[in-house]
Amino acid sequence: MAMTPESRRTVFRQIAHCSYVDWPTYGSSPLFDRSSLPALESDVRVVAKTWFQQDEHEGVEPFVHTLPLVYVQFDAHDRYAGSTSYEIETLFRLFLLKELYDWDHETALVEYLTKHPDLCDQLGLESVPDQSTLWRSWHHRFTAELQDTVETAARTILIKAQNAGVSVPREPERQSRRHHDENEESDPDDQTVLEQAETVTEQVSRVAFPAFSLDRGEGCEIHENAYWDLQTYLGLRENLAVNEGARSFIHESNRERTPLGHAHREHLRDLSIEQIREMYRHAVSRLLDRVAETEAFYRAGIVAIDITESDPFTGDRDGHEDEIIGTKENTDEYAYQWATVQLVGNAVPIVLDARPVRKGDTRKEIVEDLLDSAEAAVHVDNVLMDREFDSQHILEMLSQRGLSYVVPKRMQTSEKAQAKRLLKRDKDRYETDRKLHLGDNEWHSTTLIYRRKENSAHTDHRQYSVFMTNRKSGLLSEYGYRWEIESGYKSIKRFMGATTSKNFSLRFFYFAFACLLYSIWRAVDLLVQVQLTGEYEHSPIVTADNTLTLVKKETGMG
């Protein structure tokens, strides 16, 4: 099938109706304007992702001559003055074509255009440029930044097309050539890592932060980015409250005007929980699109769902009993609780979504809500949860979604008895099928796996743990990945500013923004590792503090 006007309209209708996408990017944030090349690169990524999902769009050439560019102001990147034979927008499309085919010389592009007059018409060419004109345009007319954007855009187009099963002219490089030196050492030193992290942090921050908005209206004297900069600044210093942080920030920021602590709080309080979650999911969607361009990123796989709690609340919680609920352990303390779903396993551990936990929220409601977000963002195969999600109704819901699960089971009388028998027989492992009652004569079939703990301090049945799974014992080895979510919580809480406010939206924003900073850190680390070594190892080579410092420095928010 060939591209049609209707298929083109379908692409842009889908983009317009997607709540996670801002297109064109320059209108989504004060970070960008119509001459911003990072915004253009983002737009190519957004359009290409939807474009190649259409059955009619079977090649890359129609994308090149159809990609909307009329709004892009190329003048800032055009080193020629005066009239020229070819518009820079047209040349941009020609060099995009050359990069897609990976032709080493302009002569190959000229020959191809000469043999395809229909393509010339679609590109708006009245005549084919000669080789010398193209050579001069690339080397003397295009800035180095515009050349980088051509290469980045071509790479993005190839990756999005290939991911959609569309035939491509060449295998895309999943490792960007930008800022990459093939002669670099495979084991980079700290200075090399920091220099690369600075570049990557700038790119990633410009992807993620435009998703956040305070909706303050026009004519505000303090730039909106100053608020996100202040929130990042609070994350840089442990237990720093906003009033004290705002006073210190005045001296450390390069801005002429920065928000006062009370103004910062008031704007954040105006955000609803759903607004915060929508902005967060939007930012993560953009972040995933950026890291998905590397083959080191596993877009399908395992997620872990868990609940964490803030420090115990010691003040008066009158009127907030539904929000400041008990701790997960059976104690007389109270705390705010937050639930997250996070990528684990071979994937970079990005927090896909977060939500507050209120009194009356069932564990099944929480899991369904977070899985809806996760499955909208990535392909989920397996779900790992802690024993607080030991519920036959949750397990049945996961199975109905076609998902695998591993969940520890609370040891009741029958499990304790079985563990005692295993201990008596000196068996380390045991499997048995079990049907869990759902009510109304309905049952959920699962497998119970008993596993003896190594070096247990107990001498009785407590030497054993019991797990439930719907995929036999092979999945049990993956449960060890769940520790990553606990490790992540420690870093996330380190990124949170301190507050004594009982405002629920403000509290949740602090947690969600810390989740975003954590996810940015892990995304930056993946991209830096791939740039410098071509591989990704879970142990970070970029520190969290370095990333936060660079976020503040490089996004133009400082």
Secondary structure, DSSP 8 states (H G I E B T S, - for coil): ----HHHHHHHHHHHHH-TT--SSGGGT-TT--TT-HHHHHHHHHHHHHHHTTSTT---SHHHHHHS--TT---GGGB---S--SS-HHHHHHHHHHHHHHT-SSHHHHHHHHHH-HHHHHHHT-SS---HHHHHHIIIIIB-HHHHHHHHHHHHHHHHHHHHTT---SS---SS--TT--TTS-SS--HHHHHHHHHHHHHHHHHHHGGG------S--SS-THHHHHHHHHHHHSTT-BHHHHHHHHHHH---S----HHHHHHHHHTS-HHHHHHHHHHHHHHHHHHHTTSTT---EEEEEEEEEE-S-B-S--TT-TTTSEE-SSSSS-EE-EEEEEEEETTS---EEEEEEE-TT--HHHHHHHHHHHHHHHSEEEEEEE-GGG--HHHHHHHHHTT-EEEEE----HHHHHHHHHHHHHT-SEEEEEEEEEEETTEEEEEEEEEEE-TT-S-SSGGGEEEEEESS-GGGGGGGGGGHHHHHHHHHHHHT--B-----HHHHHHHHHHHHHHHHHHHHHHHHHHHHHHSS--SS-SS-HHHHHHHHHHHSS--
